[in-house]
Amino acid sequence: MTLDKTFSLPPWYEDFLLKGLKINVREKNHLKQQIEALKQIKEGLTKKRQRKYFIEASYLKEESVRKAYALYYMTNNLLKIATPLDDIKASGYFKDRKKLQVLDVGSGPGTGVFGLLLWLSELNEGIDVSITSTDNVEQNLNVFSTLKAPFLNLLGNKVNAHLQSQKLDIEKEKAFTSLPLDILTGLNVINEISDKGELNLIEIIKKSLKDDGFAIFIEPALQETSRKLLSFRDLLAKEGFNIYAPCL
């Protein structure tokens, strides 16, 4: 999968939203039901004075907010992980690789997981992938569990995937799995955790990621969130990790 004119959401994506979220994007009434929740999310995440308290309140615990968030966030971010994966592929990393062990942190509805699977389905390398989805909000893991079956069914047999989910609070835990990881992913995670959470996440990376493994983090392109990502990059560099991007 590359960034060309064919790079788009799969033709069955609307069917996936209908089966997984019970939302018909062709029906105005279905979309209207999400508008108020989306306004709440936008105000909570973009207004500086409200953001800290909004995040600390675990805003995704509310069902209406989770549903609207999954619809909007997943649709807008599903394909973003393909860009760094294309860069990794160019290094020859996936060639002749038969298995992948992946950890996705702060999974939410599973955007990073589903984006990775969609990309792997175009790779055609016959890779057996095991992915653990984690989040500190139990309800998010329930949403992921609901969505994974229709997604895999619509994806077909292009990827041999084993998906599981587990609760992980990065603010409290700095060790997660003894399994050596090939890839660790996190979408919109760094901007929502504290300095302590960042240090805990770095410990997880240090203890779990293979020497030739990759960690991929994708954050909103806002001034505050970009600065936080750059600060996190600097912490990783001090720990001896090789940084591909951002490099400025």
MOUR-V453616 format. One line per field, one symbol per residue. ss: DSSP state (h for helix, s for strand, l for the rest). psi: psi as a letter, one per 30 degrees, with the letter a starting at -180 (. if undefined). burial: # if it has 9 or more other ideal C-beta (glycine too) atoms within 8 Angstrom, else .. A space follows every 50 residues. Layout:
ss = ???
psi = ???
burial = ???
//
This chain:
ss = llllllllllllhhhhhhhhhllllllhhhhhhhhhhhhhhhhhhhlhhh hhhhhhllhhhlhhhhhhhhhhhhhhhlllhhhhhhhhhhllllllllss ssssslllllhhhhhhhhhhhhhllllssssssssllhhhhhhhhhhhhh hhhhhllllsssssssslllllllllllllsssssssllhhhllhhhhhh hhhhhhhhssssssssssllllhhhhhhhhhhhhhhhhllllllllll
psi = kliaffjlklfgeeeeeeeefhkjffjeeeeeffeeeeeeeeeeffjeff eeeeefgifgfkeeeeeeeeeeeeeffefefeeeeeeeeffgefkgkfkk jkkkkhfbfgeeeeeeeeeeffehfhkjkkkjkllfjeeeeeeeeefeee eeefeagfkjkjkllkkkjfffkgkekfkkkekkljkheefglleeeeee eeeeeeffkleglkkkkklkhleeeeeeeeeeeeeeeffgkkkelkg.
burial = #.....#..#..######.##.#.#....##..#..##.##.###....# #..##...###..############.######.######...##..#.## #####################.#...###########.###.##..##.# ##.##...#.#.#.#..#.##.#.......###########.#...#### #####..##...#######.....##.###.##.###.....#.....
//
